[in-house]
Amino acid sequence: MEQFDFSAPADVYSAAGLKRPQKVTFRKFTTGAEAVRFAMEVLPSDALKRAIVESDVARLEAAQIEALYWSESYPLMRKIDA
């Protein structure tokens, strides 16, 4: 994965549940770091599995979101314990 810009604006798209069709929710964030934090700390785990964080240069799925959240370069304090 290329270097993610935590300071650039980003959006979170998520869908919870297994029923079809699913309602997709969308939120805009002023920074990618806030978008990653929202996905990891606020979304239910089933919604995180289907979440996407998108910025102008990156489109991240659940595993990539989690990797960024736990990376040394993540700039915000983490709520979730390792």
PyMOL Python script that loads the backbone (N, CA, C, O; Angstrom):
from pymol import cmd

cmd.read_pdbstr("""\
ATOM      1  N   MET A   1       0.852  -1.186   0.000  1.00  0.00           N
ATOM      2  CA  MET A   1       0.000   0.000   0.000  1.00  0.00           C
ATOM      3  C   MET A   1       0.891   1.239   0.000  1.00  0.00           C
ATOM      4  O   MET A   1       1.879   1.307   0.731  1.00  0.00           O
ATOM      5  N   GLU A   2       0.530   2.214  -0.826  1.00  0.00           N
ATOM      6  CA  GLU A   2       1.279   3.454  -0.851  1.00  0.00           C
ATOM      7  C   GLU A   2       1.073   4.216   0.447  1.00  0.00           C
ATOM      8  O   GLU A   2       0.174   3.896   1.225  1.00  0.00           O
ATOM      9  N   GLN A   3       1.903   5.223   0.681  1.00  0.00           N
ATOM     10  CA  GLN A   3       1.791   6.055   1.872  1.00  0.00           C
ATOM     11  C   GLN A   3       0.431   6.734   1.907  1.00  0.00           C
ATOM     12  O   GLN A   3       0.044   7.389   0.940  1.00  0.00           O
ATOM     13  N   PHE A   4      -0.291   6.590   2.995  1.00  0.00           N
ATOM     14  CA  PHE A   4      -1.605   7.208   3.152  1.00  0.00           C
ATOM     15  C   PHE A   4      -1.437   8.583   3.776  1.00  0.00           C
ATOM     16  O   PHE A   4      -0.701   8.728   4.752  1.00  0.00           O
ATOM     17  N   ASP A   5      -2.100   9.588   3.237  1.00  0.00           N
ATOM     18  CA  ASP A   5      -2.022  10.949   3.766  1.00  0.00           C
ATOM     19  C   ASP A   5      -3.114  11.132   4.815  1.00  0.00           C
ATOM     20  O   ASP A   5      -4.275  11.368   4.483  1.00  0.00           O
ATOM     21  N   PHE A   6      -2.730  11.020   6.074  1.00  0.00           N
ATOM     22  CA  PHE A   6      -3.680  11.144   7.180  1.00  0.00           C
ATOM     23  C   PHE A   6      -4.272  12.545   7.285  1.00  0.00           C
ATOM     24  O   PHE A   6      -5.314  12.720   7.917  1.00  0.00           O
ATOM     25  N   SER A   7      -3.634  13.545   6.684  1.00  0.00           N
ATOM     26  CA  SER A   7      -4.113  14.922   6.813  1.00  0.00           C
ATOM     27  C   SER A   7      -5.080  15.330   5.689  1.00  0.00           C
ATOM     28  O   SER A   7      -5.718  16.380   5.773  1.00  0.00           O
ATOM     29  N   ALA A   8      -5.188  14.517   4.656  1.00  0.00           N
ATOM     30  CA  ALA A   8      -6.082  14.830   3.535  1.00  0.00           C
ATOM     31  C   ALA A   8      -7.528  14.453   3.872  1.00  0.00           C
ATOM     32  O   ALA A   8      -7.751  13.524   4.649  1.00  0.00           O
ATOM     33  N   PRO A   9      -8.507  15.153   3.306  1.00  0.00           N
ATOM     34  CA  PRO A   9      -9.911  14.800   3.524  1.00  0.00           C
ATOM     35  C   PRO A   9     -10.192  13.370   3.043  1.00  0.00           C
ATOM     36  O   PRO A   9      -9.575  12.885   2.095  1.00  0.00           O
ATOM     37  N   ALA A  10     -11.138  12.708   3.722  1.00  0.00           N
ATOM     38  CA  ALA A  10     -11.505  11.340   3.346  1.00  0.00           C
ATOM     39  C   ALA A  10     -12.970  11.091   3.674  1.00  0.00           C
ATOM     40  O   ALA A  10     -13.569  11.787   4.494  1.00  0.00           O
ATOM     41  N   ASP A  11     -13.527  10.090   3.021  1.00  0.00           N
ATOM     42  CA  ASP A  11     -14.917   9.696   3.221  1.00  0.00           C
ATOM     43  C   ASP A  11     -14.969   8.252   3.698  1.00  0.00           C
ATOM     44  O   ASP A  11     -14.082   7.452   3.400  1.00  0.00           O
ATOM     45  N   VAL A  12     -16.030   7.931   4.451  1.00  0.00           N
ATOM     46  CA  VAL A  12     -16.256   6.552   4.882  1.00  0.00           C
ATOM     47  C   VAL A  12     -17.600   6.097   4.329  1.00  0.00           C
ATOM     48  O   VAL A  12     -18.621   6.760   4.511  1.00  0.00           O
ATOM     49  N   TYR A  13     -17.578   4.966   3.656  1.00  0.00           N
ATOM     50  CA  TYR A  13     -18.787   4.316   3.167  1.00  0.00           C
ATOM     51  C   TYR A  13     -18.912   3.001   3.928  1.00  0.00           C
ATOM     52  O   TYR A  13     -17.936   2.260   4.045  1.00  0.00           O
ATOM     53  N   SER A  14     -20.100   2.706   4.445  1.00  0.00           N
ATOM     54  CA  SER A  14     -20.270   1.452   5.166  1.00  0.00           C
ATOM     55  C   SER A  14     -21.678   0.906   4.980  1.00  0.00           C
ATOM     56  O   SER A  14     -22.620   1.647   4.700  1.00  0.00           O
ATOM     57  N   ALA A  15     -21.797  -0.401   5.139  1.00  0.00           N
ATOM     58  CA  ALA A  15     -23.087  -1.080   5.070  1.00  0.00           C
ATOM     59  C   ALA A  15     -23.086  -2.168   6.124  1.00  0.00           C
ATOM     60  O   ALA A  15     -22.163  -2.980   6.181  1.00  0.00           O
ATOM     61  N   ALA A  16     -24.108  -2.191   6.954  1.00  0.00           N
ATOM     62  CA  ALA A  16     -24.204  -3.186   8.008  1.00  0.00           C
ATOM     63  C   ALA A  16     -25.225  -4.249   7.640  1.00  0.00           C
ATOM     64  O   ALA A  16     -26.134  -4.004   6.847  1.00  0.00           O
ATOM     65  N   GLY A  17     -25.069  -5.414   8.214  1.00  0.00           N
ATOM     66  CA  GLY A  17     -26.048  -6.470   8.032  1.00  0.00           C
ATOM     67  C   GLY A  17     -25.816  -7.296   6.784  1.00  0.00           C
ATOM     68  O   GLY A  17     -25.011  -6.943   5.922  1.00  0.00           O
ATOM     69  N   LEU A  18     -26.531  -8.391   6.706  1.00  0.00           N
ATOM     70  CA  LEU A  18     -26.371  -9.310   5.594  1.00  0.00           C
ATOM     71  C   LEU A  18     -27.547  -9.273   4.628  1.00  0.00           C
ATOM     72  O   LEU A  18     -27.510  -9.935   3.590  1.00  0.00           O
ATOM     73  N   LYS A  19     -28.588  -8.514   4.950  1.00  0.00           N
ATOM     74  CA  LYS A  19     -29.766  -8.453   4.095  1.00  0.00           C
ATOM     75  C   LYS A  19     -29.460  -7.675   2.817  1.00  0.00           C
ATOM     76  O   LYS A  19     -28.661  -6.739   2.828  1.00  0.00           O
ATOM     77  N   ARG A  20     -30.092  -8.066   1.731  1.00  0.00           N
ATOM     78  CA  ARG A  20     -29.962  -7.362   0.468  1.00  0.00           C
ATOM     79  C   ARG A  20     -31.285  -6.715   0.150  1.00  0.00           C
ATOM     80  O   ARG A  20     -32.295  -7.365   0.421  1.00  0.00           O
ATOM     81  N   PRO A  21     -31.411  -5.546  -0.378  1.00  0.00           N
ATOM     82  CA  PRO A  21     -30.317  -4.596  -0.560  1.00  0.00           C
ATOM     83  C   PRO A  21     -29.933  -3.948   0.763  1.00  0.00           C
ATOM     84  O   PRO A  21     -30.762  -3.797   1.661  1.00  0.00           O
ATOM     85  N   GLN A  22     -28.681  -3.573   0.868  1.00  0.00           N
ATOM     86  CA  GLN A  22     -28.177  -2.942   2.081  1.00  0.00           C
ATOM     87  C   GLN A  22     -28.212  -1.429   1.943  1.00  0.00           C
ATOM     88  O   GLN A  22     -27.993  -0.877   0.865  1.00  0.00           O
ATOM     89  N   LYS A  23     -28.491  -0.782   3.047  1.00  0.00           N
ATOM     90  CA  LYS A  23     -28.413   0.674   3.079  1.00  0.00           C
ATOM     91  C   LYS A  23     -26.948   1.061   3.305  1.00  0.00           C
ATOM     92  O   LYS A  23     -26.328   0.645   4.283  1.00  0.00           O
ATOM     93  N   VAL A  24     -26.422   1.843   2.409  1.00  0.00           N
ATOM     94  CA  VAL A  24     -25.035   2.303   2.527  1.00  0.00           C
ATOM     95  C   VAL A  24     -25.049   3.677   3.176  1.00  0.00           C
ATOM     96  O   VAL A  24     -25.787   4.566   2.754  1.00  0.00           O
ATOM     97  N   THR A  25     -24.233   3.842   4.201  1.00  0.00           N
ATOM     98  CA  THR A  25     -24.103   5.143   4.852  1.00  0.00           C
ATOM     99  C   THR A  25     -22.803   5.794   4.399  1.00  0.00           C
ATOM    100  O   THR A  25     -21.855   5.117   4.000  1.00  0.00           O
ATOM    101  N   PHE A  26     -22.779   7.105   4.468  1.00  0.00           N
ATOM    102  CA  PHE A  26     -21.654   7.889   3.966  1.00  0.00           C
ATOM    103  C   PHE A  26     -21.376   9.016   4.949  1.00  0.00           C
ATOM    104  O   PHE A  26     -22.300   9.686   5.410  1.00  0.00           O
ATOM    105  N   ARG A  27     -20.105   9.226   5.270  1.00  0.00           N
ATOM    106  CA  ARG A  27     -19.689  10.359   6.108  1.00  0.00           C
ATOM    107  C   ARG A  27     -18.421  10.963   5.550  1.00  0.00           C
ATOM    108  O   ARG A  27     -17.524  10.250   5.101  1.00  0.00           O
ATOM    109  N   LYS A  28     -18.351  12.295   5.581  1.00  0.00           N
ATOM    110  CA  LYS A  28     -17.158  13.035   5.148  1.00  0.00           C
ATOM    111  C   LYS A  28     -16.355  13.424   6.389  1.00  0.00           C
ATOM    112  O   LYS A  28     -16.920  13.741   7.435  1.00  0.00           O
ATOM    113  N   PHE A  29     -15.039  13.393   6.255  1.00  0.00           N
ATOM    114  CA  PHE A  29     -14.152  13.792   7.345  1.00  0.00           C
ATOM    115  C   PHE A  29     -13.110  14.761   6.808  1.00  0.00           C
ATOM    116  O   PHE A  29     -12.686  14.660   5.656  1.00  0.00           O
ATOM    117  N   THR A  30     -12.702  15.698   7.652  1.00  0.00           N
ATOM    118  CA  THR A  30     -11.704  16.677   7.213  1.00  0.00           C
ATOM    119  C   THR A  30     -10.314  16.066   7.101  1.00  0.00           C
ATOM    120  O   THR A  30      -9.457  16.599   6.396  1.00  0.00           O
ATOM    121  N   THR A  31     -10.084  14.946   7.795  1.00  0.00           N
ATOM    122  CA  THR A  31      -8.792  14.262   7.674  1.00  0.00           C
ATOM    123  C   THR A  31      -8.994  12.759   7.542  1.00  0.00           C
ATOM    124  O   THR A  31      -9.980  12.200   8.022  1.00  0.00           O
ATOM    125  N   GLY A  32      -8.040  12.126   6.883  1.00  0.00           N
ATOM    126  CA  GLY A  32      -8.052  10.674   6.770  1.00  0.00           C
ATOM    127  C   GLY A  32      -7.911  10.000   8.112  1.00  0.00           C
ATOM    128  O   GLY A  32      -8.472   8.926   8.331  1.00  0.00           O
ATOM    129  N   ALA A  33      -7.166  10.616   9.017  1.00  0.00           N
ATOM    130  CA  ALA A  33      -6.995  10.045  10.359  1.00  0.00           C
ATOM    131  C   ALA A  33      -8.340   9.946  11.077  1.00  0.00           C
ATOM    132  O   ALA A  33      -8.617   8.941  11.732  1.00  0.00           O
ATOM    133  N   GLU A  34      -9.178  10.980  10.960  1.00  0.00           N
ATOM    134  CA  GLU A  34     -10.503  10.948  11.584  1.00  0.00           C
ATOM    135  C   GLU A  34     -11.391   9.890  10.936  1.00  0.00           C
ATOM    136  O   GLU A  34     -12.182   9.241  11.621  1.00  0.00           O
ATOM    137  N   ALA A  35     -11.269   9.714   9.631  1.00  0.00           N
ATOM    138  CA  ALA A  35     -12.046   8.698   8.927  1.00  0.00           C
ATOM    139  C   ALA A  35     -11.654   7.297   9.392  1.00  0.00           C
ATOM    140  O   ALA A  35     -12.518   6.455   9.634  1.00  0.00           O
ATOM    141  N   VAL A  36     -10.352   7.051   9.515  1.00  0.00           N
ATOM    142  CA  VAL A  36      -9.865   5.757   9.993  1.00  0.00           C
ATOM    143  C   VAL A  36     -10.332   5.522  11.429  1.00  0.00           C
ATOM    144  O   VAL A  36     -10.770   4.422  11.766  1.00  0.00           O
ATOM    145  N   ARG A  37     -10.242   6.541  12.268  1.00  0.00           N
ATOM    146  CA  ARG A  37     -10.688   6.402  13.660  1.00  0.00           C
ATOM    147  C   ARG A  37     -12.176   6.082  13.717  1.00  0.00           C
ATOM    148  O   ARG A  37     -12.585   5.202  14.474  1.00  0.00           O
ATOM    149  N   PHE A  38     -12.992   6.779  12.932  1.00  0.00           N
ATOM    150  CA  PHE A  38     -14.429   6.514  12.910  1.00  0.00           C
ATOM    151  C   PHE A  38     -14.699   5.061  12.512  1.00  0.00           C
ATOM    152  O   PHE A  38     -15.491   4.372  13.156  1.00  0.00           O
ATOM    153  N   ALA A  39     -14.046   4.608  11.463  1.00  0.00           N
ATOM    154  CA  ALA A  39     -14.265   3.234  11.000  1.00  0.00           C
ATOM    155  C   ALA A  39     -13.897   2.218  12.076  1.00  0.00           C
ATOM    156  O   ALA A  39     -14.617   1.239  12.271  1.00  0.00           O
ATOM    157  N   MET A  40     -12.799   2.436  12.770  1.00  0.00           N
ATOM    158  CA  MET A  40     -12.327   1.476  13.774  1.00  0.00           C
ATOM    159  C   MET A  40     -13.055   1.578  15.109  1.00  0.00           C
ATOM    160  O   MET A  40     -13.318   0.560  15.749  1.00  0.00           O
ATOM    161  N   GLU A  41     -13.382   2.789  15.535  1.00  0.00           N
ATOM    162  CA  GLU A  41     -13.904   2.981  16.892  1.00  0.00           C
ATOM    163  C   GLU A  41     -15.417   3.143  16.968  1.00  0.00           C
ATOM    164  O   GLU A  41     -16.000   2.922  18.029  1.00  0.00           O
ATOM    165  N   VAL A  42     -16.062   3.522  15.877  1.00  0.00           N
ATOM    166  CA  VAL A  42     -17.497   3.801  15.922  1.00  0.00           C
ATOM    167  C   VAL A  42     -18.320   2.752  15.183  1.00  0.00           C
ATOM    168  O   VAL A  42     -19.369   2.331  15.672  1.00  0.00           O
ATOM    169  N   LEU A  43     -17.862   2.332  14.031  1.00  0.00           N
ATOM    170  CA  LEU A  43     -18.640   1.367  13.260  1.00  0.00           C
ATOM    171  C   LEU A  43     -18.705   0.019  13.978  1.00  0.00           C
ATOM    172  O   LEU A  43     -17.710  -0.426  14.549  1.00  0.00           O
ATOM    173  N   PRO A  44     -19.867  -0.630  13.952  1.00  0.00           N
ATOM    174  CA  PRO A  44     -19.944  -2.004  14.464  1.00  0.00           C
ATOM    175  C   PRO A  44     -19.043  -2.909  13.624  1.00  0.00           C
ATOM    176  O   PRO A  44     -18.763  -2.601  12.466  1.00  0.00           O
ATOM    177  N   SER A  45     -18.598  -4.004  14.191  1.00  0.00           N
ATOM    178  CA  SER A  45     -17.645  -4.869  13.488  1.00  0.00           C
ATOM    179  C   SER A  45     -18.186  -5.394  12.165  1.00  0.00           C
ATOM    180  O   SER A  45     -17.421  -5.538  11.212  1.00  0.00           O
ATOM    181  N   ASP A  46     -19.499  -5.690  12.076  1.00  0.00           N
ATOM    182  CA  ASP A  46     -20.025  -6.173  10.796  1.00  0.00           C
ATOM    183  C   ASP A  46     -20.024  -5.072   9.742  1.00  0.00           C
ATOM    184  O   ASP A  46     -19.872  -5.359   8.555  1.00  0.00           O
ATOM    185  N   ALA A  47     -20.192  -3.817  10.158  1.00  0.00           N
ATOM    186  CA  ALA A  47     -20.129  -2.697   9.218  1.00  0.00           C
ATOM    187  C   ALA A  47     -18.685  -2.423   8.805  1.00  0.00           C
ATOM    188  O   ALA A  47     -18.428  -2.075   7.652  1.00  0.00           O
ATOM    189  N   LEU A  48     -17.740  -2.576   9.736  1.00  0.00           N
ATOM    190  CA  LEU A  48     -16.324  -2.368   9.406  1.00  0.00           C
ATOM    191  C   LEU A  48     -15.876  -3.347   8.332  1.00  0.00           C
ATOM    192  O   LEU A  48     -15.083  -2.988   7.462  1.00  0.00           O
ATOM    193  N   LYS A  49     -16.370  -4.576   8.380  1.00  0.00           N
ATOM    194  CA  LYS A  49     -15.986  -5.577   7.381  1.00  0.00           C
ATOM    195  C   LYS A  49     -16.349  -5.140   5.968  1.00  0.00           C
ATOM    196  O   LYS A  49     -15.718  -5.568   5.002  1.00  0.00           O
ATOM    197  N   ARG A  50     -17.364  -4.288   5.843  1.00  0.00           N
ATOM    198  CA  ARG A  50     -17.818  -3.819   4.532  1.00  0.00           C
ATOM    199  C   ARG A  50     -17.494  -2.341   4.301  1.00  0.00           C
ATOM    200  O   ARG A  50     -17.969  -1.742   3.337  1.00  0.00           O
ATOM    201  N   ALA A  51     -16.695  -1.763   5.176  1.00  0.00           N
ATOM    202  CA  ALA A  51     -16.400  -0.327   5.097  1.00  0.00           C
ATOM    203  C   ALA A  51     -15.304  -0.036   4.082  1.00  0.00           C
ATOM    204  O   ALA A  51     -14.449  -0.871   3.785  1.00  0.00           O
ATOM    205  N   ILE A  52     -15.370   1.185   3.563  1.00  0.00           N
ATOM    206  CA  ILE A  52     -14.334   1.697   2.668  1.00  0.00           C
ATOM    207  C   ILE A  52     -14.002   3.115   3.113  1.00  0.00           C
ATOM    208  O   ILE A  52     -14.896   3.934   3.327  1.00  0.00           O
ATOM    209  N   VAL A  53     -12.717   3.397   3.248  1.00  0.00           N
ATOM    210  CA  VAL A  53     -12.246   4.764   3.464  1.00  0.00           C
ATOM    211  C   VAL A  53     -11.652   5.199   2.135  1.00  0.00           C
ATOM    212  O   VAL A  53     -10.799   4.520   1.565  1.00  0.00           O
ATOM    213  N   GLU A  54     -12.120   6.347   1.651  1.00  0.00           N
ATOM    214  CA  GLU A  54     -11.688   6.804   0.338  1.00  0.00           C
ATOM    215  C   GLU A  54     -11.217   8.248   0.408  1.00  0.00           C
ATOM    216  O   GLU A  54     -11.896   9.117   0.955  1.00  0.00           O
ATOM    217  N   SER A  55     -10.037   8.483  -0.160  1.00  0.00           N
ATOM    218  CA  SER A  55      -9.516   9.844  -0.309  1.00  0.00           C
ATOM    219  C   SER A  55      -9.246  10.050  -1.795  1.00  0.00           C
ATOM    220  O   SER A  55      -9.551   9.180  -2.611  1.00  0.00           O
ATOM    221  N   ASP A  56      -8.684  11.181  -2.139  1.00  0.00           N
ATOM    222  CA  ASP A  56      -8.396  11.450  -3.552  1.00  0.00           C
ATOM    223  C   ASP A  56      -7.408  10.452  -4.154  1.00  0.00           C
ATOM    224  O   ASP A  56      -7.433  10.200  -5.359  1.00  0.00           O
ATOM    225  N   VAL A  57      -6.543   9.887  -3.320  1.00  0.00           N
ATOM    226  CA  VAL A  57      -5.494   9.021  -3.859  1.00  0.00           C
ATOM    227  C   VAL A  57      -5.552   7.574  -3.369  1.00  0.00           C
ATOM    228  O   VAL A  57      -4.751   6.751  -3.812  1.00  0.00           O
ATOM    229  N   ALA A  58      -6.479   7.243  -2.466  1.00  0.00           N
ATOM    230  CA  ALA A  58      -6.517   5.893  -1.912  1.00  0.00           C
ATOM    231  C   ALA A  58      -7.946   5.431  -1.689  1.00  0.00           C
ATOM    232  O   ALA A  58      -8.846   6.220  -1.402  1.00  0.00           O
ATOM    233  N   ARG A  59      -8.123   4.127  -1.831  1.00  0.00           N
ATOM    234  CA  ARG A  59      -9.399   3.475  -1.521  1.00  0.00           C
ATOM    235  C   ARG A  59      -9.049   2.275  -0.661  1.00  0.00           C
ATOM    236  O   ARG A  59      -8.444   1.317  -1.143  1.00  0.00           O
ATOM    237  N   LEU A  60      -9.426   2.322   0.609  1.00  0.00           N
ATOM    238  CA  LEU A  60      -9.011   1.313   1.570  1.00  0.00           C
ATOM    239  C   LEU A  60     -10.182   0.448   2.017  1.00  0.00           C
ATOM    240  O   LEU A  60     -11.275   0.948   2.284  1.00  0.00           O
ATOM    241  N   GLU A  61      -9.937  -0.852   2.093  1.00  0.00           N
ATOM    242  CA  GLU A  61     -10.923  -1.779   2.613  1.00  0.00           C
ATOM    243  C   GLU A  61     -10.565  -2.123   4.057  1.00  0.00           C
ATOM    244  O   GLU A  61      -9.567  -1.629   4.582  1.00  0.00           O
ATOM    245  N   ALA A  62     -11.368  -2.960   4.695  1.00  0.00           N
ATOM    246  CA  ALA A  62     -11.284  -3.208   6.131  1.00  0.00           C
ATOM    247  C   ALA A  62      -9.875  -3.564   6.621  1.00  0.00           C
ATOM    248  O   ALA A  62      -9.401  -2.978   7.593  1.00  0.00           O
ATOM    249  N   ALA A  63      -9.212  -4.499   5.974  1.00  0.00           N
ATOM    250  CA  ALA A  63      -7.875  -4.912   6.421  1.00  0.00           C
ATOM    251  C   ALA A  63      -6.874  -3.762   6.339  1.00  0.00           C
ATOM    252  O   ALA A  63      -6.013  -3.615   7.207  1.00  0.00           O
ATOM    253  N   GLN A  64      -6.993  -2.955   5.298  1.00  0.00           N
ATOM    254  CA  GLN A  64      -6.093  -1.810   5.147  1.00  0.00           C
ATOM    255  C   GLN A  64      -6.401  -0.730   6.177  1.00  0.00           C
ATOM    256  O   GLN A  64      -5.489  -0.093   6.703  1.00  0.00           O
ATOM    257  N   ILE A  65      -7.674  -0.522   6.463  1.00  0.00           N
ATOM    258  CA  ILE A  65      -8.075   0.452   7.488  1.00  0.00           C
ATOM    259  C   ILE A  65      -7.494   0.048   8.830  1.00  0.00           C
ATOM    260  O   ILE A  65      -6.917   0.870   9.542  1.00  0.00           O
ATOM    261  N   GLU A  66      -7.648  -1.217   9.168  1.00  0.00           N
ATOM    262  CA  GLU A  66      -7.125  -1.719  10.443  1.00  0.00           C
ATOM    263  C   GLU A  66      -5.608  -1.604  10.509  1.00  0.00           C
ATOM    264  O   GLU A  66      -5.061  -1.230  11.546  1.00  0.00           O
ATOM    265  N   ALA A  67      -4.929  -1.919   9.422  1.00  0.00           N
ATOM    266  CA  ALA A  67      -3.462  -1.811   9.395  1.00  0.00           C
ATOM    267  C   ALA A  67      -3.016  -0.370   9.613  1.00  0.00           C
ATOM    268  O   ALA A  67      -2.048  -0.125  10.333  1.00  0.00           O
ATOM    269  N   LEU A  68      -3.709   0.585   9.002  1.00  0.00           N
ATOM    270  CA  LEU A  68      -3.358   1.994   9.203  1.00  0.00           C
ATOM    271  C   LEU A  68      -3.615   2.435  10.635  1.00  0.00           C
ATOM    272  O   LEU A  68      -2.821   3.178  11.213  1.00  0.00           O
ATOM    273  N   TYR A  69      -4.724   1.979  11.209  1.00  0.00           N
ATOM    274  CA  TYR A  69      -5.069   2.354  12.587  1.00  0.00           C
ATOM    275  C   TYR A  69      -3.982   1.911  13.572  1.00  0.00           C
ATOM    276  O   TYR A  69      -3.668   2.628  14.523  1.00  0.00           O
ATOM    277  N   TRP A  70      -3.415   0.731  13.338  1.00  0.00           N
ATOM    278  CA  TRP A  70      -2.395   0.198  14.247  1.00  0.00           C
ATOM    279  C   TRP A  70      -0.975   0.567  13.828  1.00  0.00           C
ATOM    280  O   TRP A  70      -0.023   0.205  14.519  1.00  0.00           O
ATOM    281  N   SER A  71      -0.811   1.273  12.722  1.00  0.00           N
ATOM    282  CA  SER A  71       0.531   1.620  12.258  1.00  0.00           C
ATOM    283  C   SER A  71       1.169   2.686  13.159  1.00  0.00           C
ATOM    284  O   SER A  71       0.480   3.450  13.835  1.00  0.00           O
ATOM    285  N   GLU A  72       2.479   2.711  13.147  1.00  0.00           N
ATOM    286  CA  GLU A  72       3.217   3.704  13.936  1.00  0.00           C
ATOM    287  C   GLU A  72       2.976   5.116  13.420  1.00  0.00           C
ATOM    288  O   GLU A  72       3.143   6.081  14.165  1.00  0.00           O
ATOM    289  N   SER A  73       2.589   5.247  12.167  1.00  0.00           N
ATOM    290  CA  SER A  73       2.382   6.571  11.587  1.00  0.00           C
ATOM    291  C   SER A  73       1.000   7.151  11.895  1.00  0.00           C
ATOM    292  O   SER A  73       0.745   8.316  11.589  1.00  0.00           O
ATOM    293  N   TYR A  74       0.100   6.359  12.496  1.00  0.00           N
ATOM    294  CA  TYR A  74      -1.233   6.859  12.820  1.00  0.00           C
ATOM    295  C   TYR A  74      -1.106   8.015  13.814  1.00  0.00           C
ATOM    296  O   TYR A  74      -0.532   7.831  14.888  1.00  0.00           O
ATOM    297  N   PRO A  75      -1.629   9.208  13.484  1.00  0.00           N
ATOM    298  CA  PRO A  75      -1.343  10.415  14.279  1.00  0.00           C
ATOM    299  C   PRO A  75      -2.254  10.663  15.493  1.00  0.00           C
ATOM    300  O   PRO A  75      -1.952  11.536  16.306  1.00  0.00           O
ATOM    301  N   LEU A  76      -3.348   9.926  15.633  1.00  0.00           N
ATOM    302  CA  LEU A  76      -4.284  10.205  16.730  1.00  0.00           C
ATOM    303  C   LEU A  76      -4.149   9.160  17.836  1.00  0.00           C
ATOM    304  O   LEU A  76      -3.606   8.075  17.626  1.00  0.00           O
ATOM    305  N   MET A  77      -4.656   9.512  19.013  1.00  0.00           N
ATOM    306  CA  MET A  77      -4.680   8.537  20.104  1.00  0.00           C
ATOM    307  C   MET A  77      -5.714   7.465  19.779  1.00  0.00           C
ATOM    308  O   MET A  77      -6.763   7.752  19.202  1.00  0.00           O
ATOM    309  N   ARG A  78      -5.412   6.249  20.150  1.00  0.00           N
ATOM    310  CA  ARG A  78      -6.320   5.132  19.894  1.00  0.00           C
ATOM    311  C   ARG A  78      -7.199   4.874  21.104  1.00  0.00           C
ATOM    312  O   ARG A  78      -6.736   4.921  22.243  1.00  0.00           O
ATOM    313  N   LYS A  79      -8.469   4.604  20.847  1.00  0.00           N
ATOM    314  CA  LYS A  79      -9.409   4.271  21.917  1.00  0.00           C
ATOM    315  C   LYS A  79      -9.387   2.783  22.204  1.00  0.00           C
ATOM    316  O   LYS A  79      -9.545   2.365  23.351  1.00  0.00           O
ATOM    317  N   ILE A  80      -9.189   1.979  21.162  1.00  0.00           N
ATOM    318  CA  ILE A  80      -9.238   0.527  21.268  1.00  0.00           C
ATOM    319  C   ILE A  80      -7.884   0.020  21.757  1.00  0.00           C
ATOM    320  O   ILE A  80      -6.837   0.443  21.266  1.00  0.00           O
ATOM    321  N   ASP A  81      -7.917  -0.897  22.734  1.00  0.00           N
ATOM    322  CA  ASP A  81      -6.682  -1.499  23.222  1.00  0.00           C
ATOM    323  C   ASP A  81      -6.194  -2.569  22.264  1.00  0.00           C
ATOM    324  O   ASP A  81      -6.986  -3.259  21.622  1.00  0.00           O
ATOM    325  N   ALA A  82      -4.895  -2.695  22.180  1.00  0.00           N
ATOM    326  CA  ALA A  82      -4.286  -3.704  21.280  1.00  0.00           C
ATOM    327  C   ALA A  82      -4.529  -5.098  21.777  1.00  0.00           C
ATOM    328  O   ALA A  82      -4.092  -6.062  21.148  1.00  0.00           O
TER     329      ALA A  82
END
""", "prot")
cmd.dss("prot")
cmd.show_as("cartoon", "prot")
cmd.util.cbc("prot")
cmd.orient("prot")
